[in-house]
Amino acid sequence: MAYSDPQTVTINAIANTLPRISTRDNAGIFQKDDGNVKLTVSNLYGKRYRRTARLDHKKMAADPLFPAQNSPFSMSFYVVADVPQFGYSIAEQKQIADGLTTWLTATSGANLLKLLGGEN
């Protein structure tokens, strides 16, 4: 089963339409036409199952060493579920994922801001 084409990712209140650009074994890649936003959804099967949703972002911004020049910058944010082949139902996996995402986003994302700020 594959994700529908296209996917939409909203960043800073701007909806980015990402058409599918690649389908591989156990992976789908969706990317904006300018290449600045890319969503990769993949599954790796072995002794454990690893399921990943990854968002890559690129931009041009002032270079901190040479403020008169723009330089390319990029970042990624991803979520990985690492589960054994047996022992956790899909519903239980979702409950655990909900626990983490709720913790990160509670109180206007306070814990996510702390994580991104380097707290531990």
C-alpha positions as CSV (number, residue, x, y, z in Angstrom):
1,M,0.0,0.0,0.0
2,A,1.4,3.4,-1.0
3,Y,0.8,6.9,0.2
4,S,-1.4,8.9,-2.2
5,D,0.3,11.2,-4.7
6,P,0.9,14.1,-4.0
7,Q,1.5,14.6,-0.3
8,T,1.2,18.0,1.4
9,V,3.5,19.3,4.1
10,T,2.7,22.6,5.8
11,I,5.8,24.6,7.0
12,N,5.2,28.0,8.7
13,A,1.6,28.1,7.4
14,I,2.6,27.4,3.8
15,A,1.3,24.2,2.3
16,N,4.0,22.5,0.1
17,T,2.6,20.1,-2.5
18,L,5.0,17.3,-2.9
19,P,4.5,15.0,-5.9
20,R,5.9,11.5,-5.8
21,I,9.3,11.5,-7.6
22,S,10.4,7.9,-6.7
23,T,9.0,4.6,-5.7
24,R,11.5,2.0,-4.5
25,D,11.2,-1.3,-2.6
26,N,9.6,-0.2,0.7
27,A,10.1,3.5,0.1
28,G,8.4,6.5,-1.4
29,I,9.9,9.9,-2.0
30,F,7.9,13.1,-2.5
31,Q,9.5,16.4,-3.4
32,K,8.6,20.0,-4.2
33,D,9.3,21.1,-7.7
34,D,12.1,23.4,-6.6
35,G,13.8,20.6,-4.6
36,N,13.7,22.5,-1.3
37,V,11.3,20.2,0.5
38,K,11.5,16.4,0.3
39,L,9.5,13.8,2.2
40,T,10.8,10.2,2.4
41,V,8.7,7.4,3.8
42,S,10.5,4.1,4.1
43,N,10.4,0.7,5.8
44,L,13.4,-1.6,6.5
45,Y,12.7,-5.2,7.3
46,G,15.2,-7.4,9.2
47,K,15.2,-8.8,12.7
48,R,13.4,-5.6,13.6
49,Y,11.2,-3.4,11.5
50,R,12.4,0.2,11.1
51,R,9.8,2.6,9.8
52,T,10.9,6.2,9.0
53,A,9.2,9.4,7.9
54,R,11.9,12.0,7.1
55,L,11.5,15.6,6.0
56,D,14.5,17.3,4.4
57,H,14.5,21.1,3.9
58,K,16.9,23.4,1.9
59,K,17.2,27.2,1.8
60,M,19.5,30.0,1.0
61,A,20.4,32.5,3.8
62,A,23.0,35.0,4.8
63,D,26.3,33.3,5.6
64,P,27.2,34.1,9.2
65,L,30.9,34.5,8.3
66,F,30.2,36.6,5.2
67,P,26.8,38.3,5.8
68,A,26.8,40.0,2.4
69,Q,26.7,36.5,0.8
70,N,24.0,33.9,0.7
71,S,24.9,30.3,1.2
72,P,22.9,27.1,1.0
73,F,21.7,25.5,4.2
74,S,19.8,22.3,4.9
75,M,18.3,20.4,7.7
76,S,16.3,17.2,8.3
77,F,13.8,16.1,10.8
78,Y,12.7,12.5,11.1
79,V,10.7,10.0,13.2
80,V,11.7,6.4,13.4
81,A,9.7,3.5,14.8
82,D,12.0,0.5,15.6
83,V,9.8,-2.5,16.5
84,P,10.3,-6.2,16.8
85,Q,8.6,-8.4,14.2
86,F,6.2,-9.7,16.9
87,G,4.9,-8.5,20.3
88,Y,3.4,-5.1,19.5
89,S,0.2,-4.6,17.6
90,I,-0.2,-1.7,15.2
91,A,-2.6,-0.1,17.8
92,E,0.0,-0.4,20.6
93,Q,2.7,1.1,18.3
94,K,0.4,4.0,17.6
95,Q,-0.2,4.5,21.3
96,I,3.5,4.7,22.0
97,A,4.0,7.1,19.0
98,D,1.1,9.2,20.3
99,G,2.7,9.4,23.7
100,L,5.9,10.8,22.2
101,T,4.3,13.2,19.8
102,T,1.9,14.5,22.5
103,W,4.9,15.0,24.8
104,L,6.8,16.9,22.1
105,T,3.9,19.1,21.1
106,A,2.1,19.8,24.4
107,T,2.0,23.4,25.6
108,S,2.6,24.8,22.1
109,G,5.5,22.5,21.5
110,A,7.5,23.4,24.6
111,N,9.4,20.1,24.8
112,L,10.2,20.2,21.1
113,L,11.6,23.7,21.5
114,K,13.7,22.4,24.3
115,L,14.9,19.5,22.2
116,L,15.8,21.7,19.3
117,G,17.6,24.1,21.7
118,G,19.9,21.3,22.9
119,E,18.3,20.5,26.3
120,N,18.3,17.0,27.7
